[in-house]
Amino acid sequence: MRAAKQTVTEALKFLRDAVPCMRDDQLSDLRLVFNELLVNAVIHGNRQDSGKTVSIEIDIDGEYLYSRVSDEGMGFDYNKMAREWNAEGNLLNE
């Protein structure tokens, strides 16, 4: 998980340099989001397989920030899962 922490730190440094007007509270929120996404990708996506990689892409377009975290896991059909959860009345459960 050390690599995830380092990656998040580097992503935030990139954002601080690319968007100098970004506030500290916004960077703090992004730290939490990126950390959760990367850790989930390592644990749930890659099943902690050290031979697999996780990547993060960040794009800034005007006032919008886009990010994508990718892993080498098998993935899942989100729409199918959402339909099943909704049918069971569990869509909004944590």
Biotite code that builds the C-alpha atoms (Angstrom):
import biotite.structure as struc

atoms = struc.array([
    struc.Atom([0.000, 0.000, 0.000], chain_id="A", res_id=1, res_name="MET", atom_name="CA", element="C"),
    struc.Atom([3.048, 2.231, 0.227], chain_id="A", res_id=2, res_name="ARG", atom_name="CA", element="C"),
    struc.Atom([3.016, 2.584, -3.566], chain_id="A", res_id=3, res_name="ALA", atom_name="CA", element="C"),
    struc.Atom([-0.620, 3.748, -3.452], chain_id="A", res_id=4, res_name="ALA", atom_name="CA", element="C"),
    struc.Atom([0.249, 6.445, -0.907], chain_id="A", res_id=5, res_name="LYS", atom_name="CA", element="C"),
    struc.Atom([3.188, 7.609, -3.022], chain_id="A", res_id=6, res_name="GLN", atom_name="CA", element="C"),
    struc.Atom([1.042, 7.655, -6.159], chain_id="A", res_id=7, res_name="THR", atom_name="CA", element="C"),
    struc.Atom([-1.620, 9.769, -4.431], chain_id="A", res_id=8, res_name="VAL", atom_name="CA", element="C"),
    struc.Atom([1.051, 12.177, -3.201], chain_id="A", res_id=9, res_name="THR", atom_name="CA", element="C"),
    struc.Atom([2.421, 12.524, -6.749], chain_id="A", res_id=10, res_name="GLU", atom_name="CA", element="C"),
    struc.Atom([-1.093, 13.017, -8.186], chain_id="A", res_id=11, res_name="ALA", atom_name="CA", element="C"),
    struc.Atom([-1.795, 15.787, -5.684], chain_id="A", res_id=12, res_name="LEU", atom_name="CA", element="C"),
    struc.Atom([1.547, 17.457, -6.455], chain_id="A", res_id=13, res_name="LYS", atom_name="CA", element="C"),
    struc.Atom([0.616, 17.379, -10.136], chain_id="A", res_id=14, res_name="PHE", atom_name="CA", element="C"),
    struc.Atom([-2.763, 18.952, -9.365], chain_id="A", res_id=15, res_name="LEU", atom_name="CA", element="C"),
    struc.Atom([-1.269, 21.618, -7.103], chain_id="A", res_id=16, res_name="ARG", atom_name="CA", element="C"),
    struc.Atom([1.128, 22.604, -9.906], chain_id="A", res_id=17, res_name="ASP", atom_name="CA", element="C"),
    struc.Atom([-1.474, 22.365, -12.693], chain_id="A", res_id=18, res_name="ALA", atom_name="CA", element="C"),
    struc.Atom([-4.263, 24.141, -10.796], chain_id="A", res_id=19, res_name="VAL", atom_name="CA", element="C"),
    struc.Atom([-2.615, 26.641, -8.434], chain_id="A", res_id=20, res_name="PRO", atom_name="CA", element="C"),
    struc.Atom([-5.991, 28.041, -7.353], chain_id="A", res_id=21, res_name="CYS", atom_name="CA", element="C"),
    struc.Atom([-7.089, 24.660, -5.932], chain_id="A", res_id=22, res_name="MET", atom_name="CA", element="C"),
    struc.Atom([-7.754, 25.021, -2.215], chain_id="A", res_id=23, res_name="ARG", atom_name="CA", element="C"),
    struc.Atom([-6.199, 22.840, 0.463], chain_id="A", res_id=24, res_name="ASP", atom_name="CA", element="C"),
    struc.Atom([-9.605, 21.430, 1.452], chain_id="A", res_id=25, res_name="ASP", atom_name="CA", element="C"),
    struc.Atom([-10.215, 20.377, -2.150], chain_id="A", res_id=26, res_name="GLN", atom_name="CA", element="C"),
    struc.Atom([-6.820, 18.667, -2.292], chain_id="A", res_id=27, res_name="LEU", atom_name="CA", element="C"),
    struc.Atom([-7.574, 16.951, 0.999], chain_id="A", res_id=28, res_name="SER", atom_name="CA", element="C"),
    struc.Atom([-10.867, 15.645, -0.382], chain_id="A", res_id=29, res_name="ASP", atom_name="CA", element="C"),
    struc.Atom([-9.094, 14.407, -3.514], chain_id="A", res_id=30, res_name="LEU", atom_name="CA", element="C"),
    struc.Atom([-6.455, 12.691, -1.377], chain_id="A", res_id=31, res_name="ARG", atom_name="CA", element="C"),
    struc.Atom([-9.197, 10.682, 0.315], chain_id="A", res_id=32, res_name="LEU", atom_name="CA", element="C"),
    struc.Atom([-10.949, 9.837, -2.967], chain_id="A", res_id=33, res_name="VAL", atom_name="CA", element="C"),
    struc.Atom([-7.770, 8.815, -4.810], chain_id="A", res_id=34, res_name="PHE", atom_name="CA", element="C"),
    struc.Atom([-6.539, 6.788, -1.853], chain_id="A", res_id=35, res_name="ASN", atom_name="CA", element="C"),
    struc.Atom([-9.821, 4.859, -1.637], chain_id="A", res_id=36, res_name="GLU", atom_name="CA", element="C"),
    struc.Atom([-9.899, 4.236, -5.384], chain_id="A", res_id=37, res_name="LEU", atom_name="CA", element="C"),
    struc.Atom([-6.303, 3.004, -5.522], chain_id="A", res_id=38, res_name="LEU", atom_name="CA", element="C"),
    struc.Atom([-6.587, 0.783, -2.448], chain_id="A", res_id=39, res_name="VAL", atom_name="CA", element="C"),
    struc.Atom([-9.845, -0.717, -3.747], chain_id="A", res_id=40, res_name="ASN", atom_name="CA", element="C"),
    struc.Atom([-8.204, -1.372, -7.130], chain_id="A", res_id=41, res_name="ALA", atom_name="CA", element="C"),
    struc.Atom([-5.299, -3.177, -5.450], chain_id="A", res_id=42, res_name="VAL", atom_name="CA", element="C"),
    struc.Atom([-7.410, -5.194, -3.017], chain_id="A", res_id=43, res_name="ILE", atom_name="CA", element="C"),
    struc.Atom([-10.604, -5.911, -4.938], chain_id="A", res_id=44, res_name="HIS", atom_name="CA", element="C"),
    struc.Atom([-9.563, -5.485, -8.564], chain_id="A", res_id=45, res_name="GLY", atom_name="CA", element="C"),
    struc.Atom([-6.114, -7.025, -8.595], chain_id="A", res_id=46, res_name="ASN", atom_name="CA", element="C"),
    struc.Atom([-6.670, -9.263, -5.570], chain_id="A", res_id=47, res_name="ARG", atom_name="CA", element="C"),
    struc.Atom([-3.364, -7.978, -4.151], chain_id="A", res_id=48, res_name="GLN", atom_name="CA", element="C"),
    struc.Atom([-1.434, -9.637, -6.988], chain_id="A", res_id=49, res_name="ASP", atom_name="CA", element="C"),
    struc.Atom([1.906, -7.802, -7.034], chain_id="A", res_id=50, res_name="SER", atom_name="CA", element="C"),
    struc.Atom([2.340, -8.766, -10.679], chain_id="A", res_id=51, res_name="GLY", atom_name="CA", element="C"),
    struc.Atom([-0.620, -6.615, -11.690], chain_id="A", res_id=52, res_name="LYS", atom_name="CA", element="C"),
    struc.Atom([-0.670, -2.852, -12.014], chain_id="A", res_id=53, res_name="THR", atom_name="CA", element="C"),
    struc.Atom([-3.033, -0.034, -11.142], chain_id="A", res_id=54, res_name="VAL", atom_name="CA", element="C"),
    struc.Atom([-2.987, 3.229, -13.049], chain_id="A", res_id=55, res_name="SER", atom_name="CA", element="C"),
    struc.Atom([-4.449, 6.647, -12.476], chain_id="A", res_id=56, res_name="ILE", atom_name="CA", element="C"),
    struc.Atom([-5.110, 9.180, -15.220], chain_id="A", res_id=57, res_name="GLU", atom_name="CA", element="C"),
    struc.Atom([-5.929, 12.799, -14.526], chain_id="A", res_id=58, res_name="ILE", atom_name="CA", element="C"),
    struc.Atom([-7.186, 15.272, -17.111], chain_id="A", res_id=59, res_name="ASP", atom_name="CA", element="C"),
    struc.Atom([-8.012, 18.905, -16.554], chain_id="A", res_id=60, res_name="ILE", atom_name="CA", element="C"),
    struc.Atom([-10.362, 20.573, -19.019], chain_id="A", res_id=61, res_name="ASP", atom_name="CA", element="C"),
    struc.Atom([-11.132, 24.146, -18.104], chain_id="A", res_id=62, res_name="GLY", atom_name="CA", element="C"),
    struc.Atom([-12.871, 24.080, -14.743], chain_id="A", res_id=63, res_name="GLU", atom_name="CA", element="C"),
    struc.Atom([-13.396, 20.292, -14.802], chain_id="A", res_id=64, res_name="TYR", atom_name="CA", element="C"),
    struc.Atom([-11.130, 17.582, -13.464], chain_id="A", res_id=65, res_name="LEU", atom_name="CA", element="C"),
    struc.Atom([-11.510, 14.056, -14.795], chain_id="A", res_id=66, res_name="TYR", atom_name="CA", element="C"),
    struc.Atom([-9.809, 11.013, -13.350], chain_id="A", res_id=67, res_name="SER", atom_name="CA", element="C"),
    struc.Atom([-9.771, 7.320, -14.103], chain_id="A", res_id=68, res_name="ARG", atom_name="CA", element="C"),
    struc.Atom([-8.323, 4.558, -11.955], chain_id="A", res_id=69, res_name="VAL", atom_name="CA", element="C"),
    struc.Atom([-7.781, 1.272, -13.769], chain_id="A", res_id=70, res_name="SER", atom_name="CA", element="C"),
    struc.Atom([-6.704, -2.143, -12.539], chain_id="A", res_id=71, res_name="ASP", atom_name="CA", element="C"),
    struc.Atom([-6.147, -5.519, -14.177], chain_id="A", res_id=72, res_name="GLU", atom_name="CA", element="C"),
    struc.Atom([-8.998, -7.268, -12.385], chain_id="A", res_id=73, res_name="GLY", atom_name="CA", element="C"),
    struc.Atom([-11.832, -9.154, -14.024], chain_id="A", res_id=74, res_name="MET", atom_name="CA", element="C"),
    struc.Atom([-14.255, -6.290, -13.514], chain_id="A", res_id=75, res_name="GLY", atom_name="CA", element="C"),
    struc.Atom([-18.003, -6.604, -13.121], chain_id="A", res_id=76, res_name="PHE", atom_name="CA", element="C"),
    struc.Atom([-21.158, -5.630, -14.933], chain_id="A", res_id=77, res_name="ASP", atom_name="CA", element="C"),
    struc.Atom([-22.231, -2.556, -12.976], chain_id="A", res_id=78, res_name="TYR", atom_name="CA", element="C"),
    struc.Atom([-25.573, -2.167, -14.779], chain_id="A", res_id=79, res_name="ASN", atom_name="CA", element="C"),
    struc.Atom([-26.531, -5.793, -14.105], chain_id="A", res_id=80, res_name="LYS", atom_name="CA", element="C"),
    struc.Atom([-25.496, -5.483, -10.458], chain_id="A", res_id=81, res_name="MET", atom_name="CA", element="C"),
    struc.Atom([-27.452, -2.228, -10.041], chain_id="A", res_id=82, res_name="ALA", atom_name="CA", element="C"),
    struc.Atom([-30.574, -3.812, -11.564], chain_id="A", res_id=83, res_name="ARG", atom_name="CA", element="C"),
    struc.Atom([-30.296, -6.782, -9.190], chain_id="A", res_id=84, res_name="GLU", atom_name="CA", element="C"),
    struc.Atom([-29.750, -4.561, -6.163], chain_id="A", res_id=85, res_name="TRP", atom_name="CA", element="C"),
    struc.Atom([-32.643, -2.334, -7.196], chain_id="A", res_id=86, res_name="ASN", atom_name="CA", element="C"),
    struc.Atom([-34.949, -5.331, -7.673], chain_id="A", res_id=87, res_name="ALA", atom_name="CA", element="C"),
    struc.Atom([-34.046, -6.463, -4.161], chain_id="A", res_id=88, res_name="GLU", atom_name="CA", element="C"),
    struc.Atom([-34.629, -2.970, -2.747], chain_id="A", res_id=89, res_name="GLY", atom_name="CA", element="C"),
    struc.Atom([-30.954, -2.607, -1.824], chain_id="A", res_id=90, res_name="ASN", atom_name="CA", element="C"),
    struc.Atom([-29.758, -0.066, -4.385], chain_id="A", res_id=91, res_name="LEU", atom_name="CA", element="C"),
    struc.Atom([-29.151, 2.693, -1.826], chain_id="A", res_id=92, res_name="LEU", atom_name="CA", element="C"),
    struc.Atom([-27.750, 0.447, 0.903], chain_id="A", res_id=93, res_name="ASN", atom_name="CA", element="C"),
    struc.Atom([-24.148, 1.077, 1.846], chain_id="A", res_id=94, res_name="GLU", atom_name="CA", element="C"),
])
